[in-house]
Amino acid sequence: MRMAFTERLWESVGEVFARILAHPFLTGLTDGTLDEAAFRFYVVQDALYLRDFARGLSVLGAKAPEDDWLVMFCEHARPPSSWSGHCTKVSSALGT
């Protein structure tokens, strides 16, 4: 019997995926042993990435040849309304 496309994909990346799951950062994050300084660094870097990713989506929207595409990119660039105040709370909790 022939394997489904997604099964072939998972099989092809199985070793890499296992190494990712075994990475000390992820194991520390999931079992609670991650150093606080490493977590702080991660949160700050993630916020910087997300900010610039949103900017990139906005640029794509500005260059989109279709109005529907412009709207889609801009909507995806905007954080969900549920994030209102969340970033400030996280920043305060981390002392950054």
Beta strands, then each sheet from edge to edge (+ up, - down):
end
